[in-house]
Amino acid sequence: MEEDKIKMTNKEYSEYVDGKAKKSPIIKNIIFAFISGGFICVIGQIITNICVYYKIEVKDAATISIVSLIFLGAFLTSIHVYSRIGKYAGAGSVIPITGFSNSIVAPAIEYKSEGYVLGLGANMFKIAGPVLVYGIFSSFIVGFIYWLMLFVR
């Protein structure tokens, strides 16, 4: 009987796995992601509104809000709460700036036992590094194309 399971074709194995796999509640996940991502944005807006209320210029208030959210994401990651939030929030916790903060702090915490240089420093941008590289590169390309369109006629 065991030999029959071993001699499965790829199609038979795929059907077997599909039958055993837990179905993902896509609609529920989408709703949780939307609500949690929106909630993080609402927190940022509340911070901005508080700053504006205390006569801080809007541009500076936005900066304070961003820095506060980055700190909050890093802090919640360091006390192992952000991963629990992400378990339920899904993409809603990954996409805002708090998710970016989490993607830098989580590997740093994981590898800190290997030392500051080879552990923390070498692994801190393991997840966020490619995002930064491609983001900076693509912004350079778009800026160059914009410059060509405006100034080279």
TORPA-4810 file (N, C-alpha, C, O; in nm, 3 decimals):
<nodes>
NODE_1_0.082_-0.120_0.000_0.000_0.000_0.000_0.087_0.126_0.000_0.053_0.224_-0.067_M
NODE_2_0.197_0.126_0.074_0.285_0.243_0.078_0.349_0.267_-0.057_0.374_0.382_-0.094_E
NODE_3_0.376_0.162_-0.132_0.439_0.178_-0.263_0.348_0.253_-0.359_0.396_0.326_-0.445_E
NODE_4_0.215_0.235_-0.345_0.120_0.306_-0.432_0.130_0.457_-0.412_0.119_0.534_-0.507_D
NODE_5_0.149_0.498_-0.287_0.162_0.641_-0.260_0.292_0.697_-0.315_0.297_0.811_-0.360_K
NODE_6_0.395_0.617_-0.313_0.525_0.662_-0.361_0.525_0.674_-0.513_0.595_0.760_-0.567_I
NODE_7_0.449_0.593_-0.582_0.447_0.592_-0.727_0.342_0.685_-0.786_0.294_0.661_-0.897_K
NODE_8_0.305_0.790_-0.715_0.208_0.887_-0.766_0.270_0.969_-0.877_0.389_1.000_-0.875_M
NODE_9_0.188_1.004_-0.974_0.233_1.097_-1.077_0.225_1.239_-1.020_0.166_1.260_-0.913_T
NODE_10_0.282_1.333_-1.089_0.277_1.471_-1.043_0.133_1.521_-1.034_0.098_1.594_-0.941_N
NODE_11_0.050_1.481_-1.131_-0.089_1.523_-1.132_-0.164_1.463_-1.013_-0.242_1.533_-0.947_K
NODE_12_-0.142_1.335_-0.985_-0.207_1.269_-0.872_-0.163_1.333_-0.740_-0.245_1.355_-0.650_E
NODE_13_-0.034_1.361_-0.729_0.017_1.424_-0.607_-0.043_1.563_-0.589_-0.079_1.601_-0.478_Y
NODE_14_-0.052_1.639_-0.698_-0.109_1.774_-0.692_-0.255_1.768_-0.647_-0.298_1.850_-0.565_S
NODE_15_-0.331_1.672_-0.700_-0.470_1.656_-0.659_-0.480_1.616_-0.512_-0.569_1.662_-0.440_E
NODE_16_-0.389_1.530_-0.467_-0.386_1.487_-0.327_-0.359_1.605_-0.235_-0.426_1.622_-0.133_Y
NODE_17_-0.260_1.687_-0.271_-0.225_1.803_-0.190_-0.339_1.904_-0.189_-0.372_1.959_-0.084_V
NODE_18_-0.401_1.928_-0.304_-0.514_2.021_-0.311_-0.629_1.976_-0.223_-0.699_2.058_-0.164_D
NODE_19_-0.649_1.846_-0.215_-0.756_1.792_-0.130_-0.728_1.808_0.018_-0.821_1.823_0.097_G
NODE_20_-0.601_1.806_0.055_-0.562_1.817_0.196_-0.538_1.960_0.241_-0.544_1.990_0.361_K
NODE_21_-0.511_2.049_0.147_-0.477_2.188_0.181_-0.598_2.261_0.237_-0.711_2.242_0.192_A
NODE_22_-0.571_2.345_0.335_-0.676_2.426_0.395_-0.708_2.542_0.301_-0.618_2.611_0.253_K
NODE_23_-0.834_2.563_0.275_-0.877_2.672_0.187_-0.863_2.805_0.259_-0.901_2.819_0.375_K
NODE_24_-0.809_2.902_0.188_-0.789_3.035_0.245_-0.917_3.118_0.232_-0.976_3.124_0.125_S
NODE_25_-0.958_3.182_0.342_-1.077_3.269_0.335_-1.041_3.405_0.274_-1.015_3.501_0.347_P
NODE_26_-1.040_3.412_0.142_-0.990_3.529_0.071_-1.067_3.656_0.106_-1.006_3.759_0.133_I
NODE_27_-1.198_3.652_0.106_-1.279_3.771_0.133_-1.251_3.822_0.275_-1.235_3.942_0.296_I
NODE_28_-1.247_3.731_0.370_-1.218_3.769_0.509_-1.079_3.833_0.519_-1.062_3.933_0.588_K
NODE_29_-0.981_3.775_0.451_-0.845_3.830_0.453_-0.839_3.969_0.391_-0.769_4.057_0.441_N
NODE_30_-0.912_3.988_0.283_-0.915_4.120_0.218_-0.977_4.224_0.310_-0.926_4.336_0.321_I
NODE_31_-1.085_4.188_0.376_-1.152_4.282_0.467_-1.062_4.316_0.585_-1.050_4.433_0.622_I
NODE_32_-0.997_4.215_0.645_-0.906_4.241_0.757_-0.789_4.329_0.714_-0.749_4.419_0.787_F
NODE_33_-0.734_4.302_0.595_-0.622_4.384_0.546_-0.666_4.528_0.525_-0.594_4.621_0.562_A
NODE_34_-0.783_4.547_0.468_-0.834_4.682_0.442_-0.857_4.757_0.573_-0.818_4.872_0.587_F
NODE_35_-0.921_4.691_0.669_-0.952_4.756_0.797_-0.825_4.786_0.875_-0.809_4.896_0.929_I
NODE_36_-0.734_4.689_0.883_-0.612_4.711_0.962_-0.520_4.814_0.897_-0.464_4.898_0.968_S
NODE_37_-0.504_4.810_0.766_-0.425_4.912_0.697_-0.486_5.049_0.713_-0.415_5.148_0.734_G
NODE_38_-0.618_5.056_0.702_-0.688_5.183_0.723_-0.672_5.233_0.865_-0.658_5.353_0.888_G
NODE_39_-0.675_5.141_0.962_-0.659_5.179_1.103_-0.520_5.238_1.128_-0.506_5.337_1.201_F
NODE_40_-0.418_5.178_1.067_-0.282_5.232_1.081_-0.276_5.373_1.021_-0.213_5.462_1.078_I
NODE_41_-0.341_5.392_0.907_-0.344_5.525_0.845_-0.422_5.625_0.929_-0.386_5.743_0.936_C
NODE_42_-0.528_5.579_0.994_-0.605_5.666_1.084_-0.519_5.711_1.201_-0.525_5.827_1.242_V
NODE_43_-0.439_5.620_1.255_-0.348_5.657_1.365_-0.252_5.766_1.317_-0.228_5.864_1.388_I
NODE_44_-0.198_5.750_1.196_-0.110_5.853_1.140_-0.180_5.986_1.124_-0.122_6.091_1.151_G
NODE_45_-0.305_5.982_1.079_-0.381_6.106_1.061_-0.411_6.171_1.196_-0.408_6.294_1.208_Q
NODE_46_-0.439_6.091_1.297_-0.464_6.145_1.432_-0.339_6.215_1.483_-0.348_6.324_1.541_I
NODE_47_-0.223_6.154_1.463_-0.098_6.217_1.506_-0.079_6.350_1.432_-0.041_6.450_1.493_I
NODE_48_-0.104_6.350_1.303_-0.092_6.474_1.224_-0.188_6.580_1.274_-0.150_6.696_1.290_T
NODE_49_-0.313_6.542_1.299_-0.413_6.638_1.346_-0.376_6.695_1.483_-0.396_6.814_1.509_N
NODE_50_-0.323_6.613_1.571_-0.279_6.661_1.703_-0.167_6.764_1.686_-0.167_6.867_1.753_I
NODE_51_-0.073_6.735_1.598_0.037_6.828_1.574_-0.014_6.961_1.518_0.030_7.068_1.561_C
NODE_52_-0.106_6.954_1.421_-0.162_7.076_1.362_-0.239_7.154_1.468_-0.234_7.277_1.469_V
NODE_53_-0.310_7.085_1.555_-0.384_7.151_1.664_-0.290_7.232_1.753_-0.326_7.340_1.801_Y
NODE_54_-0.169_7.180_1.774_-0.071_7.251_1.855_0.018_7.344_1.773_0.132_7.371_1.810_Y
NODE_55_-0.036_7.392_1.660_0.025_7.496_1.576_0.155_7.454_1.510_0.243_7.537_1.488_K
NODE_56_0.169_7.328_1.479_0.284_7.280_1.402_0.243_7.282_1.256_0.131_7.241_1.222_I
NODE_57_0.331_7.329_1.167_0.298_7.336_1.026_0.266_7.197_0.973_0.318_7.097_1.024_E
NODE_58_0.182_7.190_0.872_0.134_7.063_0.818_0.250_6.976_0.768_0.252_6.854_0.790_V
NODE_59_0.347_7.039_0.700_0.462_6.963_0.650_0.540_6.901_0.766_0.578_6.784_0.758_K
NODE_60_0.562_6.976_0.871_0.633_6.922_0.988_0.547_6.821_1.062_0.600_6.723_1.115_D
NODE_61_0.418_6.843_1.066_0.326_6.749_1.131_0.327_6.614_1.059_0.322_6.509_1.122_A
NODE_62_0.333_6.618_0.926_0.339_6.494_0.848_0.469_6.419_0.877_0.469_6.296_0.888_A
NODE_63_0.578_6.493_0.890_0.706_6.430_0.923_0.701_6.366_1.060_0.748_6.254_1.078_T
NODE_64_0.644_6.436_1.156_0.630_6.381_1.292_0.544_6.255_1.289_0.573_6.158_1.359_I
NODE_65_0.439_6.257_1.210_0.351_6.141_1.198_0.426_6.021_1.140_0.414_5.910_1.192_S
NODE_66_0.503_6.044_1.035_0.579_5.935_0.973_0.681_5.878_1.070_0.692_5.756_1.084_I
NODE_67_0.756_5.965_1.136_0.856_5.918_1.231_0.791_5.843_1.346_0.843_5.742_1.392_V
NODE_68_0.677_5.891_1.392_0.605_5.824_1.500_0.558_5.685_1.458_0.569_5.590_1.535_S
NODE_69_0.507_5.672_1.336_0.463_5.542_1.288_0.580_5.446_1.268_0.568_5.327_1.296_L
NODE_70_0.694_5.497_1.220_0.813_5.414_1.207_0.857_5.364_1.344_0.888_5.246_1.361_I
NODE_71_0.860_5.454_1.441_0.897_5.414_1.577_0.799_5.312_1.633_0.839_5.212_1.693_F
NODE_72_0.670_5.336_1.613_0.568_5.245_1.663_0.583_5.106_1.602_0.574_5.005_1.672_L
NODE_73_0.607_5.100_1.471_0.628_4.971_1.405_0.752_4.900_1.457_0.749_4.779_1.481_G
NODE_74_0.861_4.975_1.476_0.984_4.915_1.529_0.966_4.868_1.672_1.011_4.760_1.709_A
NODE_75_0.900_4.950_1.752_0.877_4.913_1.893_0.790_4.788_1.904_0.822_4.696_1.980_F
NODE_76_0.680_4.785_1.829_0.591_4.669_1.834_0.661_4.543_1.781_0.632_4.432_1.826_L
NODE_77_0.751_4.560_1.685_0.829_4.446_1.636_0.925_4.397_1.744_0.940_4.276_1.763_T
NODE_78_0.988_4.489_1.814_1.087_4.451_1.915_1.025_4.380_2.035_1.093_4.301_2.101_S
NODE_79_0.899_4.407_2.064_0.833_4.336_2.175_0.745_4.221_2.123_0.660_4.169_2.196_I
NODE_80_0.766_4.184_1.996_0.701_4.068_1.933_0.549_4.080_1.926_0.479_3.979_1.935_H
NODE_81_0.498_4.200_1.910_0.355_4.222_1.896_0.318_4.239_1.749_0.210_4.197_1.707_V
NODE_82_0.406_4.300_1.671_0.373_4.329_1.531_0.349_4.202_1.451_0.265_4.201_1.361_Y
NODE_83_0.421_4.095_1.482_0.399_3.969_1.411_0.261_3.912_1.440_0.198_3.852_1.353_S
NODE_84_0.213_3.932_1.564_0.077_3.887_1.597_-0.028_3.971_1.525_-0.130_3.919_1.480_R
NODE_85_-0.001_4.100_1.514_-0.092_4.187_1.438_-0.094_4.142_1.291_-0.200_4.132_1.230_I
NODE_86_0.024_4.115_1.237_0.035_4.072_1.098_-0.033_3.940_1.070_-0.078_3.915_0.958_G
NODE_87_-0.041_3.855_1.170_-0.108_3.726_1.153_-0.254_3.745_1.114_-0.308_3.669_1.034_K
NODE_88_-0.318_3.845_1.171_-0.459_3.871_1.142_-0.477_3.978_1.035_-0.570_3.971_0.954_Y
NODE_89_-0.390_4.077_1.035_-0.406_4.190_0.943_-0.356_4.160_0.803_-0.403_4.220_0.707_A
NODE_90_-0.263_4.069_0.789_-0.208_4.034_0.658_-0.143_4.152_0.591_-0.061_4.221_0.650_G
NODE_91_-0.180_4.175_0.465_-0.120_4.283_0.387_-0.149_4.420_0.447_-0.076_4.515_0.420_A
NODE_92_-0.253_4.431_0.528_-0.284_4.558_0.592_-0.175_4.605_0.687_-0.162_4.724_0.713_G
NODE_93_-0.096_4.511_0.739_0.014_4.548_0.828_0.146_4.557_0.754_0.244_4.606_0.810_S
NODE_94_0.151_4.511_0.631_0.276_4.509_0.555_0.293_4.635_0.472_0.403_4.687_0.460_V
NODE_95_0.185_4.684_0.415_0.194_4.791_0.318_0.223_4.929_0.379_0.306_5.001_0.322_I
NODE_96_0.162_4.970_0.489_0.194_5.103_0.542_0.339_5.112_0.589_0.411_5.013_0.590_P
NODE_97_0.378_5.229_0.626_0.517_5.254_0.666_0.558_5.173_0.788_0.677_5.147_0.809_I
NODE_98_0.462_5.132_0.869_0.494_5.047_0.984_0.544_4.911_0.938_0.628_4.850_1.005_T
NODE_99_0.493_4.862_0.826_0.540_4.736_0.771_0.683_4.746_0.723_0.761_4.652_0.737_G
NODE_100_0.719_4.862_0.665_0.857_4.884_0.623_0.949_4.884_0.745_1.057_4.826_0.742_F
NODE_101_0.905_4.950_0.850_0.982_4.951_0.975_1.000_4.808_1.028_1.109_4.770_1.070_S
NODE_102_0.893_4.731_1.025_0.898_4.593_1.069_0.995_4.511_0.985_1.068_4.427_1.038_N
NODE_103_0.997_4.535_0.854_1.085_4.458_0.765_1.233_4.488_0.788_1.318_4.409_0.748_S
NODE_104_1.264_4.600_0.849_1.404_4.631_0.881_1.439_4.580_1.021_1.547_4.526_1.041_I
NODE_105_1.349_4.598_1.117_1.378_4.563_1.256_1.376_4.413_1.280_1.458_4.362_1.356_V
NODE_106_1.284_4.341_1.217_1.270_4.196_1.243_1.399_4.119_1.212_1.443_4.041_1.297_A
NODE_107_1.462_4.136_1.094_1.588_4.065_1.072_1.700_4.112_1.164_1.786_4.033_1.203_P
NODE_108_1.698_4.239_1.200_1.801_4.291_1.292_1.791_4.220_1.427_1.892_4.182_1.485_A
NODE_109_1.669_4.202_1.475_1.649_4.134_1.603_1.689_3.987_1.591_1.751_3.931_1.682_I
NODE_110_1.653_3.926_1.479_1.680_3.784_1.460_1.831_3.753_1.457_1.873_3.650_1.508_E
NODE_111_1.910_3.842_1.399_2.052_3.816_1.382_2.140_3.894_1.480_2.262_3.893_1.463_Y
NODE_112_2.084_3.961_1.580_2.166_4.042_1.670_2.264_3.958_1.751_2.367_4.010_1.794_K
NODE_113_2.235_3.830_1.772_2.325_3.745_1.849_2.456_3.718_1.775_2.554_3.676_1.836_S
NODE_114_2.459_3.743_1.643_2.580_3.721_1.565_2.672_3.843_1.565_2.776_3.842_1.499_E
NODE_115_2.637_3.946_1.638_2.720_4.065_1.649_2.661_4.182_1.574_2.568_4.168_1.495_G
NODE_116_2.717_4.299_1.602_2.663_4.421_1.542_2.694_4.434_1.393_2.610_4.482_1.317_Y
NODE_117_2.811_4.391_1.350_2.849_4.409_1.211_2.798_4.293_1.125_2.721_4.314_1.032_V
NODE_118_2.841_4.170_1.158_2.804_4.056_1.075_2.662_4.008_1.101_2.603_3.943_1.014_L
NODE_119_2.608_4.037_1.213_2.471_3.995_1.243_2.372_4.103_1.209_2.300_4.095_1.110_G
NODE_120_2.368_4.205_1.294_2.270_4.312_1.279_2.291_4.393_1.151_2.198_4.411_1.073_L
NODE_121_2.412_4.440_1.130_2.439_4.526_1.013_2.424_4.455_0.881_2.371_4.512_0.786_G
NODE_122_2.470_4.331_0.872_2.466_4.258_0.746_2.326_4.208_0.711_2.295_4.188_0.594_A
NODE_123_2.242_4.189_0.809_2.111_4.130_0.783_1.993_4.225_0.799_1.880_4.189_0.769_N
NODE_124_2.019_4.347_0.845_1.911_4.440_0.874_1.828_4.474_0.749_1.707_4.489_0.759_M
NODE_125_1.892_4.484_0.635_1.820_4.521_0.513_1.796_4.401_0.423_1.779_4.416_0.302_F
NODE_126_1.794_4.284_0.481_1.773_4.161_0.403_1.639_4.163_0.331_1.631_4.123_0.215_K
NODE_127_1.534_4.209_0.397_1.402_4.213_0.337_1.378_4.348_0.269_1.329_4.354_0.156_I
NODE_128_1.414_4.456_0.337_1.385_4.590_0.285_1.486_4.636_0.181_1.456_4.727_0.104_A
NODE_129_1.602_4.576_0.176_1.706_4.617_0.083_1.664_4.618_-0.062_1.681_4.719_-0.130_G
NODE_130_1.608_4.506_-0.112_1.565_4.507_-0.252_1.459_4.613_-0.281_1.457_4.672_-0.389_P
NODE_131_1.371_4.636_-0.186_1.268_4.739_-0.204_1.334_4.876_-0.219_1.296_4.955_-0.305_V
NODE_132_1.433_4.903_-0.135_1.504_5.030_-0.143_1.580_5.044_-0.274_1.573_5.147_-0.340_L
NODE_133_1.651_4.939_-0.312_1.731_4.944_-0.435_1.643_4.971_-0.557_1.671_5.061_-0.635_V
NODE_134_1.538_4.891_-0.572_1.452_4.908_-0.689_1.371_5.036_-0.681_1.343_5.097_-0.785_Y
NODE_135_1.334_5.079_-0.562_1.262_5.205_-0.548_1.348_5.324_-0.586_1.304_5.413_-0.658_G
NODE_136_1.471_5.325_-0.537_1.563_5.435_-0.569_1.598_5.434_-0.717_1.600_5.539_-0.781_I
NODE_137_1.626_5.315_-0.772_1.661_5.305_-0.913_1.546_5.349_-1.003_1.567_5.424_-1.098_F
NODE_138_1.426_5.303_-0.973_1.312_5.341_-1.058_1.280_5.490_-1.045_1.240_5.552_-1.143_S
NODE_139_1.299_5.547_-0.926_1.276_5.691_-0.913_1.380_5.770_-0.991_1.350_5.877_-1.045_S
NODE_140_1.503_5.718_-0.998_1.606_5.782_-1.079_1.567_5.779_-1.227_1.579_5.879_-1.297_F
NODE_141_1.520_5.664_-1.274_1.481_5.650_-1.414_1.365_5.744_-1.447_1.368_5.814_-1.548_I
NODE_142_1.264_5.747_-1.361_1.148_5.835_-1.385_1.193_5.981_-1.382_1.150_6.061_-1.465_V
NODE_143_1.279_6.017_-1.287_1.330_6.154_-1.281_1.410_6.192_-1.403_1.400_6.304_-1.452_G
NODE_144_1.489_6.099_-1.454_1.568_6.125_-1.574_1.478_6.145_-1.695_1.501_6.235_-1.776_F
NODE_145_1.376_6.061_-1.709_1.281_6.075_-1.819_1.207_6.209_-1.808_1.186_6.277_-1.908_I
NODE_146_1.170_6.246_-1.687_1.103_6.375_-1.664_1.196_6.490_-1.705_1.153_6.585_-1.770_Y
NODE_147_1.322_6.480_-1.667_1.420_6.583_-1.702_1.434_6.593_-1.854_1.439_6.702_-1.910_W
NODE_148_1.441_6.478_-1.919_1.451_6.478_-2.065_1.332_6.545_-2.130_1.346_6.622_-2.226_L
NODE_149_1.213_6.516_-2.077_1.091_6.573_-2.137_1.083_6.723_-2.115_1.032_6.793_-2.203_M
NODE_150_1.130_6.775_-2.004_1.118_6.917_-1.972_1.231_7.002_-2.030_1.207_7.110_-2.084_L
NODE_151_1.354_6.952_-2.018_1.467_7.039_-2.047_1.536_7.010_-2.179_1.609_7.095_-2.230_F
NODE_152_1.516_6.896_-2.234_1.582_6.863_-2.361_1.474_6.870_-2.469_1.398_6.775_-2.489_V
NODE_153_1.471_6.982_-2.538_1.372_7.001_-2.645_1.439_7.044_-2.771_1.374_7.065_-2.872_R
</nodes>
